Amino acid sequence: MDGTEVRVSKPSIPFARELRQRRLDAGLTLTELAQRVHYSKGQLSKVERGIKAPSRDLARLCDAALEAGGALVALLPDPSTDARTEEPDGFDEEVWLMQLSTDGGSWFKPVPRRQVVSAGAASLMSLGAGGSEALSALGGAQVLEVSRSLFDHYRRLGQTVGPEFLLPGLIAQTHTLRETSTHADPRTRQQLLALGSRYAEYVGWLAQESGNERAALWWTQRAVDLAAAGGDRHLAGYALVRRALVTLYREDAKETIALARQAQDSTLPPRIRGLAAQREAQGHAIAGDRDACLRTLDIARELLARHTPDSDTPVIGTMHLPDPVGMITGWCLYDLGRPRESAETLDQQLAQVPPHALRTQVRYGVRRALAHAAAGDIEQACDLTAQLLGGAVAVSSATISADLRGLAHTLGRHPRNPSVRALAPQLGTSLRLITP
């Protein structure tokens, strides 16, 4: 079965000593602790003796089972920070365009701006927009109206197809809006640039979904620049939330929390601050701090409840979660080493997600299956996973792939289970198809 466990770089003697001492203080045998965290006694024994490095998942499970309050998680080395979260530079006059490689994969490549409109025209025509060149010939108000409608169409389409199908057209459309703004009256210019910033932010999100952090950060910064040029400096706060998502997937709790806190400045709109509080809570979760996580989620809920939707401006962040804080709570409970509570919460939340939101269903559905597997519900986890694999391949997400690899490893600890054996070929094939 495909999938590798995320490990610390080498066996941790301080962790091993602390784990053993806390287990003994709790009056638990090695067998009893192994049963609580759903790992084998043999593997747990190797970790406790300092022979084997603990995975972060195992550290969190043990931390929660022994009520260590994050003390065990804190003994793990900081994750690698080889990739920077700062904006990549050197491409001020270029854009990142999705290209297909000869082996069927894909990558982002910076190309001169003058090539972008022609590169994206075919994609836009397929959506009925007539191509970016046709839109450029329209007046600013007409471009604004068509582009606003087209953006909603792109967002809906993004729920069912992979990033490579959308990015060329989205990039071309972003440039069309920016170029059109230079000839528009002041009010229309601001509206064009504001919408262009939303296009650029969505490009950044899809770039991360394709597995390219550098392109994601580059496009997120372009979104900030466009918004500022249109008189909106609030998007710079949301850019911090997006950067914190990059560090979250690197398991860097400190940087995730720091970036998210910067985005909670009192001058920013409640929605951005609420989304930032959600991200901070996720940072506390991977650090093993349950109290801080739940407290920050309460702050997020209060802030998001104060948000007043603007029908003329696309919403920032997800638009397919009826209860974003409830879903993120389920996400965090897994990272806090509480898979049973996580599975129960995600079961409830996913029942509220509309069927057409495939990407959202799969993204949180894989996390739900992972929670069930970690809680020992192996048959249930396999059943849920089998239902999700087709959608996972369709949306081709690097963030979904990360959890799916973790799920494959968790299920791989039960090689004799009939459900695991039946699922293994399909799961392995799906991972090979969607892994960037």
N, C-alpha and C positions, 0 to 999 in steps of 0.2 A: 504494500500500500504506500503511495506517495505521501510525503510529508515529513518534515523534520522538526524536532523540538528546539525551541529557542533556549540556549543554555548560556550560563555564565562562562567566562573564558577558562576557568580551571576550578578544581574542587576548592570549596571554601571551608577552611578549618574553623574560623570564628562562627560561621553559620552552623556547622556541624555540632560544635560544642553547645551553642545556644539552643539549637533544636532539641538535643538530648536532655539538657537541663530543664527546659520548659516541659518536655514530655513527662519527665520524672516528677516534676513539681505538680503536674496535673493528675498524677496517679494513673497514667495510661501505659499499657504495654505497647511494644512496637506493633504487635498485631492489631491492637485496638485503634491506634492512630492510623495505621494503613487502611483499615476498614472505613474510617471516617473520611479520609481523603481519596479513597478509591484508587490507591496505588498498591503495588505488590509489597509485601513485607520485605522481600529481598532487595528491591530497589531502594526502599526507604532506609533499610539498614546500611546500604552502601553510602547513601547521602549522609547519614548520621555519623558514620565512621570516617567521613572525609575522603572516601575513596572516589565518589562520584559527585560531580557538580549538580546542584539542584536546578531544575528549570524554574523560570519565574512563576509559571503556573503552580508548580508544586510548592514553592515558597509561600505563595499567597494562600493556598489551601491549608497549609500547616499553620500559617499565621492566624487564619480565621479559626481553625479548629482548636488552637491552643490559646485563643484570645490574647494574642501578643500585641495587638494594637499597632501593627506595622513594624515592630522591632525586628522581626525576622527578615522582612522584605528589605529593611534598611541596611542589612548586612551584605546584600548582594552588591557587586561592583556596579558602578554607573554604566549604562549602556554605551555602546560605541557612538561617538559623535563625528564620524568621518565626514558625513555630508553636512554642509552648513545650511542654516535656515535663512541666512541673509539672501537678499535678492541677487541672482546672478547678473553680472554686469557685462558690458562689452557688446550689447546687441541693441543699442538705443534706436538704431535705424532699421532694425530687422524684426521679424515676427517668427514665432515657432509654428511650424506646420507639420501635421501628421503625415508621415510617409510610410509606405508599405515596403518591407524588406523582401528579398528574394526567397527567404525560407518561410514566408507566410506570417512572420511576426511584424511588429511595427515599432517606429521610434519617432521622436520629435527632432526636427531639423530646423535650424534658423535659416530663413530665406529672405532675400531682399523684398522690401515692402511692395515694390512695383509688380511683383509676380503674384501677389496674394489675391487680387480681385479675380484674375483669370483662373487661378487655382481653385477658387471656391465657387465660381459661377455655375459649374455643372451641378454641384451639390444643391445650390439654391434653386436652380431651375427644377430639380427633381421634387422640391417642396412646393413648387407652384409660385415662386417669388419672381421668376423671370430673370434671375441673376443679379449680381451686385452692380454690374455696369448699367443695367436697365434702371435699377433703383437710383443710381447716381444721377441719372437724367431727370428724375422727378424733383419737385420742389422739396424744401426741407420739411414742411408740414406733412407732405405725402410720404416721404421716407420715414418719418417718425411713426405715422399711423401704421404703415405696412410692417415696419420693423418691430413695433410693439406686439402686433398680432403674431408675427413670425417667431418672436422670442417664446411666447407661450407654447407654440407648436413644437419648438425645439425642446423645451422642458418636458413636455409630454412624451415626445419621441425618445428622449434620453432615458426614460424609464424602461424601455424595451430593447434598445440596441446598444452596441458597444461604442466607446468614444471615437473610434476611427471613422465611423459613419457620419459623425456630426461635426468634428473639429474643423475640417477645411472650410465648410460653409460658415460656421460660427466666427472663425477668424476673419474671413473675408467680410462678413457683415459688420464686424466690429470696426474694421477699417473704413467701410462705407459710411458708417455713422460719423466717424471722426472727420473724414474728408468733407462730407456734406455740411458739417457744422461750421466749416470755415467760410461758407457762403451764405449762411442763414442769418436771420435777424437775431438780436441778442436773446430774446426769450426762447425762441426755437433752438438756438445754439445750445443753451443750457440743458434743454430737454434732450437733445440729441446726445450730448456728452454724458448725461446721467444714464440714459439707456445704454450707451456704449460701454459705460463702466460695468453695468450688470452683465452685458455680453462677455466682457473680458473676465469678470469674476467667475462666470459659469465655465468659460474656457479653462481657467485655472483649476477649477474643481474636476473637470473631465481629464485634464492633464494628470492630476494626481490619481484619478481612477485608472488611467492607463499605465501608471507606475513610474512617471517621470516627475520627481520632486522638483528638479531645477526648473523645468518649464512651468510647473504649477506655480512656483514662487515668482517667476518672471511675469506671468500673466496676472497674478494677483496684484503685483505692484503696478502694472499697467492700468488695472482697474482703479486703483487709488489715484493715479495720475489723471485719468479721464474724469473721475468724479470731482477732484479738486479743481480741474479746469472749468468744470460746470458749476462751481460754487458749492459743492458738497464735500466737506472735509471729514464727514462722519465715516465714510467707507474705510478710512485708514484704520479705524478701530476694528472693523470687521476683518481687515487684512491680518491683524494680530491673531484673531480667532482662527483664521485659516492656517497661519504659520504654526499655531499651537496644535493643529491637527497633524501636521507633519511630525512634530516632536512626539506627539502622543503615540503614533505608530512606530516610533523608534524606542518606545518604552522609556522616554526621558521625562520622568515625573516633574523634576525641578523646573526644567525649561517650559514645560507645558503650563504649569501653574503660574510661572512668572509672566509669560506672554498673555495668558488669559486675564490675569489681574490688571495688566496694563490696559486691556480693552474694556475695563469696567469703570473708566473715568466718568464722573457724574455729569459731564457735559455731553456725553453720547446718548443717543436715543435708547429707550428701554429695551427694544428688541435686540440691539447689538450687545448691550450689557447682559441681557438674559442669556443670549447664546454664549457669551464669554463665561458667564457663571457656570453654565453646563459644561463647558470645556474644562474649567478649573476643577469641577467636581470629578471629571474623568481623570485628571491628573492626580488628585488626591486618592482616587480608587487604585491606580496602579502603584501608588506609594503605600497602600495598605491602611490609609487613615480613614476609617469608616465614619467617624463623627464629623470630620471636616467635609467629607464627601456629601453626606446627607444634609448637613447644614447649608452647604453651597447650593445644593439642588433646590432647597426651599427658597433661597434667594432668587434662583433662576425662575422658578415658577411665578413668584410675585412680580418680577420684572416683565416676563413675557405676557402676563395677564394685563399689563398696562399698555401693551402695544395696540395702537389704532391703525388698522390696515389702510393703505392708500391705493385706491383703485387705479390710479394713473402710473404707479411705479411698481415694478415687479418686486415681490417679496424677497428679502435677504434670507438665505438659508433654506432649509427644507420646506416644502409646501405639501407634503404627503403624510405628515404625522399628525393625527388629531390631538395627541397628547405628547409633545416632544419630551417634556421632562419625565413623564412616566416611562417612555421607552428608554431614555438615557439612564434612568434609575435601574432598569433591568440590565442594561449594558454594564453599569458600574458594579452591580452586585456580583457579577461574574468575576470582574477584576479584583474584587475584594475577597475572593476565595469563598463565596457563598453561592455556589451553582444552583442549589435547590431553590433558594429564594429568587435567583435570577430567572430560572426556567419558568417558575410560576408567574412572575411579573411579565416576562416576554410573551408567554402564552396569552395573557389577557390583552396586552397591547397590540399584538399582531392581529388579533381578531377585529381590531378597529381600522386597520389599514385597508384602503380600497383595493380591490382585486387588480385594477389596471396599473397600479404602482409597482411594477415587477421588480425594479431595482431596489426599492425600499423593502419589499417583501423578502427578497433574497438576502439583502444586506443584514437585516435584523433576524431573518429566519435562520441563517447559518449560525449566528451568535446564539439563538435559542437552542438549536441542535447541539451546539458545543456545550451549553450549560447543562442540558439533559445528559449528555455523555459524561461530563465531569461529575454529575450527581449520581452516576451509576445506572441511569435509565438507558441502557445500551440499545435495546430494541426500539424504544421510542425515538432515540437519536438517529438511528439508521433509517427508520421510516420517514422522519422529517427530512433528512438529508436527501434521500432518493427523490422526494418531491421537488427539491430545490435545484438539483444539478443542471437540468435543462435551462432554467432561467439564469443560473450562474454563468453558463457558457455564453448565453445570448448577450448579457450585459457586460461581460468581460471586464471585471473590476479587480484592480490590484488590491484594494482594501478588503473586498470580499475574499479574495484568494488567500490573504494572510490568515483570516479566521478558518478558512476551509483547510489550510495546511495544518493548523492547530487541531482541528477536528479529526483529520486523518490520523494524526499522531495519537490522539486520545483513544480513538477507536482501535488503533493498532496495538494497544495494550491488552486487547481482548481477542487475540487471533483465533481462538477456538470457538468463539461465539458464532452461531450459524448466520445471524443477521449481518455481522461484520464481514464474514467470508463472502456472503452473497453480494454485499455492496462494494467490496473492495475493487473489482475490475472497473466498474462504472465511475467510482470516485477517483481512482488513479487516472483514468482517461480524461475526466473533466479537469483535473488539476493540470495536466499537461497542456490542455487546450487554452486555459485561461491564465496560467502563470506568465507574467511579463518576461 
